[in-house]
Amino acid sequence: MSKIVRVLFMVVVSIAITIVLITIASVGDNHKTSLPSKSMHVKPFPKRVSRFLAENNPRAADHCKKDDEICYILEGKNSTCCNNKCMDMSEDKHNCGACKNKCKFTSSCCGGECVNLAYDKRNCGSCGNKCMPGGYCIYGLCNYA
């Protein structure tokens, strides 16, 4: 039993000495490199989006490269390749009816047209909401007041 205790004691002491020597060596290295060198170059953040964000981002590029068939398969029949991304030009406010055709701040894209939902009687309050014949649209409500 005493042999086992002696061996165990020697193992513990050797581990303790190893830890002390490693700590002293790493502290000694830090003093030498504590001053930054003038040749250090700071790298900017990468412009590439991580795979996790690209998979979970609904606005991530589909990279269609002017191939409308890819957009048709991925997005549906209204999707078209625009700026290397699949876009639904009937609903996208930044590509309404055609690539890079942006709607004004107060307008929305309905069926490929920029319309003001507050006053358009064919799209009153939301796309496709038609007011009755002879009616009018004010503040997005048919026949308000």
Secondary structure, DSSP 4 states (H G I P E B T S, - for coil): -HHHHHHHHHHHHHHHHHHHHHHHHHHHHHHHT-SPPTT--PPPPPSSPPHHHHHH-TT-----TT-HHHHHHHT-TTEEEETTEEEETTT-TTSSSSTT-PPPTT-EEETTEEE-TTT-TTSSSSTT-PPPTT--EETTEET--
